[in-house]
Amino acid sequence: MSQAAGDGGPAGTKVKLETLTTFKARIDEMLKDLDSSDASPKRIGDDRLQAAHLGTGFGESSKLMGAYNHVHDRLETLSKLLADQIEAMSITVYGANVGYANVDEEQRRRMWAIYDTTDKNYDPALDPNAPKNTGSTPPGQTDGTQQQSSVGGQTG
């Protein structure tokens, strides 16, 4: 009895591999497009306004400049996090394709670095889907103990 594509048999495995390969190629293309755009993490900070562009000698200009810098800093962070997430998806698709045991140590370290950066920048107060905190431990913090994950990193 032959198995249809997508049902877990040999044909299904081939379809899944082709789908993952196609998806990874699309992710890599998105990352390349982001890196070459004005919104890339490397270029987004190149054209910042200076305080003199808004005028000097009145308080509103300094308040506006402060708001502008805050928003611009957040956009830079968002751009970097977006690039990291796209890179993480690419590594994850690769790992699903070849098996985690075959992912090299540098890619594993990079995944943990992306995880740590994302975790550090996550603010549940800004997340409308964050679970409501009903315990005494604030979200994103632990009771002081570190758990060892099954892949060698530490989780909160």
TAKA-V297472 format. One record per pair of residues at least 12 apart in sequence whose ideal C-beta (glycine too) atoms are under 10 Angstrom apart, sorted by the first residue. I is the first residue (numbers start at 0). GAP is how many residues later the second one is. If there is no record, write none. Layout:
[[I & GAP] [I & GAP]]
//
This chain:
[[4 & 13] [5 & 13] [15 & 80] [15 & 81] [16 & 79] [16 & 80] [16 & 81] [18 & 74] [19 & 72] [19 & 73] [19 & 74] [19 & 75] [19 & 76] [19 & 77] [19 & 78] [20 & 72] [20 & 73] [20 & 76] [21 & 71] [22 & 66] [22 & 67] [22 & 70] [22 & 73] [22 & 74] [23 & 65] [23 & 66] [23 & 67] [23 & 68] [23 & 69] [23 & 70] [23 & 72] [23 & 73] [24 & 65] [24 & 68] [25 & 63] [25 & 64] [25 & 67] [26 & 58] [26 & 59] [26 & 60] [26 & 61] [26 & 62] [26 & 63] [26 & 64] [26 & 65] [26 & 66] [26 & 67] [27 & 58] [27 & 59] [27 & 61] [27 & 62] [27 & 65] [28 & 57] [29 & 52] [29 & 53] [29 & 56] [29 & 59] [29 & 60] [30 & 51] [30 & 52] [30 & 53] [30 & 54] [30 & 55] [30 & 56] [30 & 58] [30 & 59] [31 & 54] [32 & 53] [33 & 45] [33 & 48] [33 & 49] [33 & 52] [34 & 48] [34 & 51] [36 & 42] [37 & 41] [38 & 36] [38 & 37] [38 & 39] [38 & 40] [38 & 43] [38 & 44] [39 & 39] [39 & 40] [39 & 42] [39 & 43] [40 & 35] [40 & 36] [40 & 37] [40 & 38] [40 & 39] [40 & 40] [40 & 41] [40 & 42] [40 & 43] [41 & 34] [41 & 37] [41 & 38] [41 & 41] [42 & 33] [42 & 36] [43 & 28] [43 & 31] [43 & 32] [43 & 33] [43 & 34] [43 & 35] [43 & 36] [44 & 27] [44 & 28] [44 & 30] [44 & 31] [44 & 34] [46 & 25] [47 & 20] [47 & 21] [47 & 24] [47 & 25] [47 & 28] [48 & 15] [48 & 16] [48 & 19] [48 & 20] [48 & 23] [49 & 15] [50 & 13] [50 & 14] [50 & 15] [50 & 17] [50 & 18] [51 & 13] [52 & 12] [52 & 15] [53 & 14] [73 & 47] [76 & 40] [76 & 44] [77 & 43] [79 & 37] [79 & 41] [80 & 33] [80 & 36] [80 & 37] [80 & 40] [80 & 41] [82 & 31] [83 & 26] [83 & 27] [83 & 29] [83 & 30] [83 & 31] [83 & 33] [83 & 34] [83 & 37] [84 & 29] [84 & 33] [86 & 20] [86 & 23] [86 & 24] [86 & 27] [87 & 22] [87 & 23] [87 & 25] [87 & 26] [87 & 27] [87 & 30] [89 & 17] [90 & 12] [90 & 16] [90 & 17] [90 & 19] [90 & 20] [90 & 23] [91 & 15] [91 & 19] [93 & 13] [94 & 12] [94 & 13] [94 & 16] [99 & 50] [99 & 51] [102 & 48] [104 & 47] [107 & 43] [107 & 44] [107 & 45] [108 & 43] [108 & 44] [110 & 40] [110 & 42] [111 & 37] [111 & 39] [111 & 40] [111 & 41] [111 & 42] [112 & 40] [114 & 34] [114 & 38] [114 & 39] [114 & 40] [115 & 37] [115 & 38] [118 & 21] [118 & 36] [118 & 37] [119 & 20] [121 & 17] [121 & 18] [122 & 16] [122 & 17] [123 & 14] [123 & 15] [123 & 16] [124 & 14] [126 & 12] [138 & 17] [139 & 16] [140 & 15] [141 & 13] [141 & 14]]
//
